Amino acid sequence: MRKTFFIRVLVSILFIGIGMLLNACNEGSDKASAKASNQLEAIKAKGVLVVGVKKDTPNFALLNHKTKQIEGFEVDIAKLLAKEVLGDENKIKLEPVTAKTRGPLLDNGTLDVVIATFTITEERKKTYNFSDSYYKDPIGFLVLKENNFTDFESLDGKVIGVAQAATTNQVVSNAAQNMGIKVTIREFPDYPSLKSALDSKRIDAFAVDKSILRGYLDNNNMILDDSLNPQEYGIVTRKNDTEWSNYVNNFVKNHREEIDSLAVKWNLK
């Protein structure tokens, strides 16, 4: 009898524990759901939109060392979004990001949104929500004039520099394989590092979207005519922020003409 009694007590404790665990999980899920659905309201409540932007990308988002302000096409899009959400384009905080840091900073809640030449891919859609494309641009190659490279094929056996965590690495590797040439890919943390590596001849070509390359042109280099896979940029939000993501996507759709005008303003069209 005593043994049976203790078994019943243990079983009861076990079921109570499982019930408490399931209840805690459900509460956590409910809180996560509430956070996701209330993201737009949370931004309005704090009164500032935190946007991840580059600071080393001419015409898109570049730090002006005189004013200490980041300026460019994507900064203006961010201001337009802040005006839409908060009624004032100045209610914005720009957080500098790189291709490597923009995802983690969005994931941990530091950022509300990322507008940073973030290429839309099916693989990335599994992790983040992307708005419709606001800009499209092919990958190109910046090379030194003195090396007399003529096209992508002439880079056979050469070293090509790309940004860390960017889609450029895979695109260039696939294109080289399809063309039957061999290239060595080296990754760098940012665009100035890539430009410096090209100037010092540590790499033979700097590969990224052509509109970005144009910001690094000087008397000693040139952009090859060849282009690879056009890249489409989208505004990025967290995967579970459904309401906020839909809001951002509608913003892009409804402000298409204004966004195109901003691209013209920054010599991107």
N, C-alpha and C positions, 0 to 999 in steps of 0.2 A: 504493500500500500504506500509506504513512505517513498519507495522508488518511483512509483507511478505518479505520486503527487509532485515530486521534484521535476519529473519530465514535463508534466503539464505546466508548471511554473515557467520552466525554461522556454517552452514553445510559446507561451503567452508573451514573455519578454521579447522573444525574437520577432513576433508579429507586430508588437508595439514599436520596436525599433525600425522595422521595415516601413511601417506606416509613417513614422516621423520623418524618415529619410525621403520617402516619396513626396510628402507634404512640403519639405524644404526645397526639393527639386522643382515642384510646381510653382512655389513662391518665387524661386529664382527665375524660372521661365517667364512668369507673369511680369516680373520687374524688368526683364530684358525686353519683353514685348512692349511694355509701357514706354521704356526709354527710346525704343526704335520709333514708335508712333508719335512720340512727343519731341523728337529732335528739332523739328522746325520751330515749335513753341519754345524750346529751350534756348535756341539762338535768339529769338525775339526777347526772351526774358533777360538774357545777359546783355543784350543791346550791342553786340559786336559779332561780326562774322570773321572767323579765323580761317584764312586761306593759305594753303601751301603753294608757293610759287618758286620758280628757279630765281637765281640772282646772277647767273653767268651766261644768259642766253640773249644775245643782241636781238632787239626788236620784239622779243617775246616777254622777257623779264630780266632786266639787267640793272645791277646796282650802279647808280650815279654817284661817283665818289665825291662830287662837289656838294650835292644836296643830301647825300646819305639816304636817298630814297630809291626803291626799286621801281623801275619804269618799263612799260612795254605793253604790247597787245594783250597778253593774258592778265596783266595787272588791271588794265581797263575793263576787261570782261569781269574780273572780280569786283571792281567798283560798281559796275552795272548791276551785278547780282546783289550786292549789299544794298543798293538803292531800291531794288525790287523787294527785298526782304524786310529791310529796316527803314526805308524811306530816306536814306542818307548814304551817299557813296563813301563818306568819310568814316562811317561806323564799321571799320574794317581793320583787321590786324593781319599783316603779311608775314608768314613764317617761311624763311628760306629752306628749300629742300633740294635734294639731288635725286637722280633716278633710283638710287639705293635707299634713301631715307624716306621718301614720300609715302610709301606703303605703310611701313611701321608707325610713322607719326599719325597717319589716319587711323590705323588700327587701335592705337592706345588712347585715342580721344583728344590728342593735342590739336588736331585739325578738324574743322567741320566739313571741309571740302578741299580737293586738290585740283588746281588748274596749272599744270606744269608739263606741257608737251607729253602728256601721258597717252601713249599709243593704245588704241582699242584692239584687243585680240580676244579670241574665243577662250583661250586659257586664262587670261586675266579676268574675264567675266565670271569665272567660277569663284573668284575671291572678292571682286568689287563690282559695284554698279557703275556703269558708264552712261553718260548722256549721249544723245546723238552727236555726231561729229561736228565740231565747230571750225575745224581746219584740216586740210589734207595736203600732204607733202611727201615727195619721194626721197629716198636715201641717196646721197651723193658722196663724192670723194674730193677732199681738199689735198692737193699735192704741191710740192715745190716745183716751180717752173724749170729750174736747172736740171731736174731729173728726166725731163722730156717724156713723162708718161702721157699716153694718148687716150687710153680708155681703161675699163676695168680689167680686161684681159692682159694689158701690159703690166699689171701688178702681180703677175705670176711669180711666186717665190719671195714676195715682199712681205713686210710687216704692216698690218693695218691696225690703227688704234680706234677703240670704241669706248663709250661710257659704260661704267659698271651698271649692271642690272637693266640695261636697255635692250630693246628688241633687235638692235642693229647687229649684234654679235651673230645671232642665229640667221638673220637675213643674209648677211655677207657670206657666212659659212655655206649656206645652202646654194647661193648664187655661184660661189667658187666651185663647188662640187658639180653643179649642173653644167658649168662651162668647161670643166676638166682642168682647172688650174689649182695650184696650192698656195694658200696664203696663211700667214701666222697672225692670229688675233691677239692683241694685247689690250687689257682693260685699264682705264684710268678713272679716278674719282669724279672728275668734272671736265668741262670743255676747255677752260684755260690750261689745265694740265695737258690735255691733248694737243692744243696749239703749241705749247712749249715743247712737247716731245717732237712735234713735226719740225719746228724751227731748229731744234738741236739734232735733228736727223736720227733720233732714237726710233722713230717710226717713219714709214714711207708714205703713208696716207692717213688722213683723219676722216673717219666715216661717221656721218650722222645725216639728219634731214637737211636738204639743200637750203632751206630758208635759214636754218641755224648757221650753216657754213658761210653764207653770204656775210654774216656779221663778223667773220674772222678773215675776210679777204684783205690782202695787202699787196704791195708791189712785188713780193717774192713768191707768191703762190697763186694757184688757180683752181677752179672747180672743174672736174672732168665732165664731159657732156653726158656720159652714161648715168642712168638712174636705175634704182632698184625699188621694188615694192612700195608704192605710195602708202604712207603712214597716216592714219586718221586719229586725230586727237579728240578726247572726250573729257568732260568734267567728271571727276570721280568722287563717289561717296561710299560709305560703308555698306556692305551687303545687306545688313538687316535694317537699314534706315529707309524703308520702303517709301513712306510718305514724303520724306525729304528728297529722296532720289527722284521721285515722280515730279516734285516741284521743280527741281533743277533741270530735268529734261524738258519740261514745259517751258521753262525760262529760255532755254536754247532755241526751241522751236518758235516761240513768240517774238524773239529778238534777233532773228536770223539776219535781217537787213542791217540792224545796228552793229552786229558783230562783224558782218562783212565790211561795213564802213570803217570799223576800227582796224581791220586787217589792211585796208587801203592806207589808212592814216600812218601805219607803221611799215609801209612799203613791203607788205607781204602779199600783195595782189597787184 
